[in-house]
Amino acid sequence: MDAVNFPPVPFLDLKAQQARLGPGLRQRLDTVLAHGQYILGPEVAELEAKLATFCGAKHCVTVSSGTDALQIALMAEGIGRGDAVFLPAFTYTATAEVPLLLGATPVFVDVDPRTFQIDLNSLKARIAQVKQHGELRCRAVIGVDLFGQPADWAGLRAIAAAEGLFTLDDCAQSFGAAQDGERLGKAADATATSFFPSKPLGAYGDGGALFTESDERAALYRSLRTHGEGTTRYEVLRIGMNGRLDTMQAAVLLAKLEMFEGEIARREEIARIYDAELTGVVETPARVAGTQSAWAVYSVLLPNAAMRDAARAALQAASIGNAVYYPRALHQQPAYAACHDGAALPVAESLGARILALPIHPDLTDEQAKRTAATLRAAVSG
Ligand SMILES: *Cc1c(COP(=O)(O)O)cnc(C)c1O
């Protein structure tokens, strides 16, 4: 097969998705331009109601990004100096950046080598270490639903209940995923998601949302996203931030939400093509019983760094989009050197050299997925 004769396979194709959206998107945007309520316009409330219904959560509070959603959730708990926030070492920097910005200490936890999700035994060991050390108070655990797959929330909730920890679901990559028949959104005390354009439900700019079953938390989130305001605009109850989702992005998301279930189903079909074509060739993503992934990312593991780099080069040569999430665990990044206690986290440290993400988006064709798999197969066997 001469790959050079084939058109490129994009890692993400937002233009194709926009074409699929049709005139509904323009109508939504025109409506906003006509009413002119660019901040907290009616589309924001409509979106919050629809997102809450979509995932079965009692409250949805939209915010300016996934990172701000995490920050508002921790601010609402009063988490800061002297507090330990447990989180997986193998995630995007935003998860760990937020506790640090609030003066708290991120405590990195190892991940499972098959699911890439936070490892419950490592979590227990890290909690025990922090308690033994006696300098920090154990306050919260952030479970990340990495790559679209839910973390083990039953296990996380049990540990959090025993230790009195606040549970925060970093669902930035996994809105739309389900576990035990329920969509993510109420697996933790609070759930934070992101509408960054490349996430499963992406806006045309930054955006995010918080979900909770608690009336008190929802009210706090609404106050914190608007400078800590009270019942009137110029009553300042607490220090907050400028953290609202703008009306234009809400309009985009309302248009996209109509197609979202179908898009998750299409991502699942592509994942099955990859599973079928690549089982026995590379390690395909673990399928966890009772869960539906949102398939933000389809990452395979190669046997070693040399084979991963060769596979990556072969995809590159065939103009097939690919990515490495994440080349380094967070505690190995310069920015986190000072806050890490030096604990070894062997799985998180080893994944970066062997992992490789393949294109998976709703506009990928079967042919493109099969060609991607064939190129990878040839690289591994060659
Ligand atoms: C994208 C992402 C975030 C941050 O979301 P933004 O909307 O970009 O701020 C947080 N955590 C994880 C795991 C992410 O992938």
The ligand as an ORCA input file, in Angstrom:
! r2SCAN-3c Opt
* xyz 0 1
  C      -8.816     19.938     29.140
  C      -8.633     19.508     30.535
  C      -8.791     20.388     31.608
  C      -8.957     21.874     31.441
  O     -10.015     22.273     30.661
  P      -9.978     23.738     29.984
  O     -11.359     23.960     29.537
  O      -8.999     23.661     28.866
  O      -9.546     24.701     31.034
  C      -8.723     19.886     32.890
  N      -8.473     18.584     33.120
  C      -8.298     17.695     32.113
  C      -8.064     16.268     32.439
  C      -8.350     18.132     30.791
  O      -8.153     17.260     29.798
*
